[in-house]
Amino acid sequence: MRWAASIAELERGLLQRDVAARALLLAALAGEHVLLLGPPGTAKSELARRLQRLLPGAHYFERLLTRFTVPEELFGPLSLRALEDDRYERLTEGYLPSAEVAFLDEVFKANSAILNTLLGLLHERQFDNGSQRLPVPLVCLVGASNEVPQDDSLHAFYDRFLLRVPVQPVDDQHFTALLLADAPDAGDAPADALIDPAVVEALREQAPLVPLGEAALALLLQARQHASQSGQTVSDRRWRQLVALLQLQAASRQASEVGPWDLWLLPFVLAADPAQVPGWTGFFLHGVARTAPIAVQGLERAVQAFEQQLDTERRAPPDAQDDSAGKLALARAISRPGEESEMLRITSERAQRRYSPVHIEARVAQCDQLLERLMALHGEWLAVAREVLAQARAHDWLPPSWLLPIEAVHAERCGHLASLCAQHQSTRNGFAALPVEASATAQAPAPVSWESP
């Protein structure tokens, strides 16, 4: 993959940041902005700094915003020389209007004057400096916040972040690795990780030419229905921005069309709140990775029904005309305590009901019918698992942390079906091994009811 080294540099030494790193790099390639939602100390600013180091010659700006932050801290001080000439202009060099990559922490805590200026700067890439409207070189602004803004007046600014990625502290499974990890260094990025502006420009020109594949389009239509049914409002502009981002992702991996696996970005573009991300993640995993539960309860009941029937037939007493029960009682009476004599063993074997070959053949045939169905389903889902995992592993941008649960779901499903096959095969062998009475009445038994309701 062309961007593997860049992703590796963003992730280097950071645990459980593969989603944020990929979202950040894609946003930079597309010229979009990212909001990282999570508590302090989760490497949000570190990711922004690393992005800047991937862009040769890029300027970086970082600031923590509070309600006391004044415009001069972000946009530069007023020019005294300009004031002498009755011009209200700022000295922007070294401040946000001159930066290619910027990180604003607690971005929603700024006052309305700052937010209104940021709104135009993010959307139009222009900055009003006195009477002039000047273009800014901003490639990507990374915002950070502990929570989604609740004030309606902030929704327009919030919507300017195309990608909104939850970032949580390292979980318990990775805590030991966190304690033993080396402190990240701030050295230069390796040459193969650097982002060539000419390559990015060519990628942006190519992206609109990449068509939406039929499968991806069908999933987007389903996504719109999912949003409507779950009461989530997604603007027309955001849908269009999503498609443009998907096209760029497909172009970056030299695909001929936008495919279903490109839609792993859905949760971070369409979810308006971190609480909605799991629902969108499930939508993608069920629709693309085929992780939705399959209905095997009926088959499980069938396997259990045959097991119960086999147990019943094994425990059934001999026919009334058979004196095996009396012989067994006599053998037990004359045997020494704690010992099983050969006569007792033989007598015990004979003290079981014997079945006609027709009965046994009928039971085995019924078992084979269910076993064939189980094995067909197992083979079907083995094929699905191979196909899904091959596609997932081949996708350049899918986060590795997403691949693990996909693999686990398919492994568990195929393993469960294989277990049912083995369990029922044992039952089938049990019916085949029932005691035979060749002279018994040749009458087929009533079938075991195993069809799911």
N, C-alpha and C positions, 0 to 999 in steps of 0.2 A: 504493500500500500504506500502511495506517495506521501501520506501524512502520518505514517506510523511513528517516525522519529519525533515529530512535533508533539504528538499525543504522549509519547513516552516521556518527553522532557517536561510536559505539564504535570504528569502524574508522578514523576520521579520522587521517591521517598514519601509520598502521601498515600495514606490508606483510605480506601473506599471513596475515592474521588474520581473514578473513571467516568461517571455520568457527567459530573460538572465539567471535567476537562474536555470531554468531547463536545458538550454543548457550547462551551466557551470558544473552542477553536472553530466550530462551524459558524458561530455567530460572527466571529472576526472575519472569516472568509466571505460571509454574506454581507458584511457591513451592518450587522444588527447589534442590538444591545442585550445584555444579560442581567437578570436580577437573581442574586443568590440569597435564598431565604433560610436563615438558621441562626443559632446562637453564636456569640463571639468565640474565637479560638478554634474555628473549624476550617482554617486555611483559605478563607475567601479572598483576602487581600494577597496572599501568596500566589494564588492562581492568576490574579490580575498582573502581578509583577512578572511572573513567568511568561505570560502572553506578550508583554512589552519586550522582553528579551528575545522573543522569537521574531520580532519585526526589526530588521536592521535599521538603525538610525531613528527609531521611533522615540518620541518624547513621552514621558509618563507623568501623570498627575494623580495625587492621592490626597483625600481630605476626609476627616470625620465631621459630619454635619450635626449641628444642634440648632435649637430655636434661637440661639444668640449669634449664629454664623451670619456674617455680613457679606454682601456681594464682592467686596474687595478681596476676600479670602479665596474666592473661586475664579473670578474673572480679571483680577489685577487691580492695582491702585489707579486712581485718577492721574492723568498726566498734567502736571503743573504747567508745563509749557503750553499745552493745548488750552488750559484754562485762561492763560494770559491772552490767548487769541480768541477767547469766548467760545471755545469748543469743549464739549463734555466727552472726553475720550479716555479710554483705559489703556494702561500699559500691560498688554496681555502676554508678553513673552514670559515663559516659565509657568504660566497658569493654564487653566482648563482650555481656553480657546486655542492654545497652541499645541495641545497634546494629541497624540494619536491613540493612546490608551489611557483611560482614566478609571480610578476606583473611588467611589463615593460611599462611605460607610454611613449607616443610619440615614439613608438617602431621603426618607420621607419626613425627617424631622426639621428640614429647612423651612424657612418662611416662604410665603407666597411669592414674594418678589424674586427670590432665587429660583423657585420651582418654575415660575412662568418663563424665565430666561432659559432654564434648562430644557423646557418643553420644546422651544423652537430650535435650540441647539441640537437636541437629539433627533428630532424629526426632519428638519430642513438642512442640518449641517451648516447653519449660518449663525453669525453672532452680530447683533446690533451694537456697534461701537460708535457712539455719538450719532452722527447723521449717516454713517456708512453701515451697510450690511455686508459683512465679510464672510467668505467661506472659511470653514474650519477643517483641519485635517483629521478629525476624529474618526477612527476606525471602529472602535468598540468602547462603550462605556459600561463598566461593571458596577452595578449597584448592589448594595448589601443592606439587609434589614432583618430584624428579628421576627417580624410579622408583616402580614398584608395590611395595607392602610385601610382604616375603617371610615375615614372621612370621605364623603362623596366628592369633595372638591379635588381629591388626589387621584381619582380614578383615571382621568385623562393622562396624567403623568405615568401612572402605573401601567397603563396600556401601551406606553412607548417601549416597554421591555418585551420584545417578542418571546424570548426564552426566560422562563421563571422556574428556577431549579431549587428544590429543597436540599439543604446540606445539613446533615445531622452529625453529632459526635460519633466517633468510632464505636462500634458495637462491642459486646463482650467477647465475641470470638476473635476480634482483632486487637484486643486491649493489650495483650502481652507483646504483640509485635509493635504496638505503639510505644510501649515503654522502652523497648530495646532498639528502636529505630534511631539512626543517626540524625542529627539536626540538619535540615536542608541547607545547602550552601547557595550563595547568590552569584555563583560564577556564570560566565558566559555560556550560552547554549551551544551545543555542538553544531558544526557547520551544516550537517545534513538535516537538522531540525529547523533551521531558519526558513522563514516564509519569504519567498521571492515576490515582491509586489507585481512584477510582470506576469507571473504565473497566476496570481490572484485575479488580476485584471482579465486575463484570458479566460479563467474559470467563470467569472461573472458574465462575460459575454456569451459563453457557451451554455450556461445553465438554462436560460429561457427557451433554448431550442430542444431541451430534453422533454419528451412527451410524458404525460401521465399514463402509466400502464393501466389496462382494464381492471386488473385486480386491485391496484392502489386506488383507482377511482371508485370502485365499488365499496372499498373500505371507508373512504372519505364520506360517501353517501350514508353509510351505516353510522359513522361517527357523528354526522349531523343529527341523525335520528336519536342517537344516544344522548347527545347534548340536550335535545328537545325533551326527551322523556325524563331526564334527570334534572330538568329545570335550570340548565346552564345556558347563559347567553353568550354567544360567540359572534363578534361583529363580522360583517362582510370583509372589511379590511384585513382582519386577522386571518380569515380563511385564505385570502389571496397571498398574504405574507407567508403563511404556512406552505402553500404550494410552491412559492418561489424558493423557500428554504429547502424543501424536499428536492426540487430540481437541482439546486446547487449541490446538495449531498450526493445525488445520483451522478451528476457530472464529475464530482471530485473522485469518484471511484470508477469513472469511465464506463458507466452503465448506459445501455441504449434507451432505457426508460426508467421512470420512477417505479420502484417495485414495492411490494407489501412490507418488506423488512425495513424500508426507509422510514416507515411510519412509527418507528420506536420513539420519535420525537413528539408524538401527539400529546403525551401527558404534560410536557413542559411548555407547550404552546397553547393548548386549549384549556388547561385547568386554571381557573381564576384564583384558586386557593389551594394550599398544600394538601388540605383534606380531600380534595378532588383527584389528586394525583393517583392514588391506588386504584380508583375506579377506571381511570383512563389506561393505567398500566394493565389492569385485568382485561380491558377491552382489546388491547393490542395482543397480549399473550394468548387469549382465547381465540381471537380471530386469525392471528398469523402463526403463532407458535403452537397452535392446536393443544393448548393446555386445559381446555374445559373438561370437567369430569365426564366420563362416559358411563352409560347406564349398564352396569353389570349386576345390579342387585338381583334381577330375575334369574340370571345364570348362577349366582351364588346360592340362591334358594333351591335351584334345580340340583346343584351338586350336593347340597345338604339333604335334600329329599331322597336322593339315591342312597346316600350314606345311611340314612335312617331306615330305609327299606332293607338294605343289606343287613343291618344290625338286627332288624326284626326277623328276617328269614334265618339268620344264623342262630337266633335264640329260640326259634319256634320248636316246640316239643315234637317228638316223633308221632307218627300216626297212631291211632288207638290200637290197631292190631299189632303194632310193633312193641315187643317186650323189652326194648333196650333200656328203658327207664328203670325197670326192675333189676336188670342185670347191673346197671351202673350203681344202684343203691347197694346191692350185694357186694360189688367190688370194693366200694368205699368202706363197707363194714369190716371186711376181712383184711384190708390193707393196714400196715403198721402206721402209727401216727407220724406225720412229718415225712413220709416216704410216698413216692408215686410208683406203684408197681407197673410192670408192662401190661398186665391185664387191665389195670385201671385206665391206663392211657388208651389202650385199644377200645375198651368199653366206652370211654368218654367220647371218642371219635364217632362211635356207632350210635351213641345216644343223641344224635342230631337228626332233624328231619332231613330226609333225602328227597331230592327233586328230580323230576323227569328231565331228560335232555332238551325237550321242547321248552320247558320252563326256563332253564338256564340260557338256552340260545336266545330266547325272547328278551330276557333281562340284559344279556350282553349286547344284543342289537339295539336296545333302547339306550344303553350307555354309549355305544358307539355313535349314535345319532347326536347326543349331547356333546360328546368328545369332539366330533367333527366340527360342530359349531364353535366350541371353545378354541380349537386349534386354528380355525379360519380367522376368528377375531384376533387371536394372538398374532398370527401372521400379518394381518392387515395393519395392526398397530406397530408391529416391528418395522414394516415398510414406511409407515408414517413417521416413526421416530427417526429412521435413517434419513429420510428426505428432509425433515424439519431441521435436524441437527446439522446436516450438511449445508443447508442454506444459512443457518444462523452462524456457523463457524466461518462461512465464506464472506459474510458481510463485514466490510471494513470498519464500520462505525458502531456496530452494536456493542454496548458495554459488556465486558466480560462478566460483570456481576449479574447481568441479566441472563447470560448463557447458563450459569450454574443452576438456577431454579428450573430452567427449561429442560436441561438434561435430567434433573432429579425427577421431574414430573413424568417424563417419558420412561425413565428407568423404573420408577415405581409402578407405573401402569403396566408395562410389559412384564415386569417381575410378578405382579399380582396375577395376571392372566396365565403366565407360565405355572405359577403355583396351583391355580385352579385346575389346569390341565393335568398336572401331576397328581393332584388330590383325586380327581375323578378317574384317572387311569388306575389308581390303586383300588378304587371302588369297583371299577369294571373287572379288574383281576379277581377281586373278592367274589363277585357273582360267578365268574368262570370257574372258581375253585370250590363252589358249593358241592356238598356230597351228592352223588348221582345214584339214582335208583332207576336202572334201565327199564324195569317192568312197571314203573309208576305210570299212572294215567297220563297220557300225552295230551295235556291241555295247557294252552298258553295262558299266562297270568294276565290280569288286568294291567294295563300300562301304568307306570309311575307318572303321576301328574307333575310336570316340570315346566310347562309353559308359563312365562311371566304374565301376570294379570294385565 
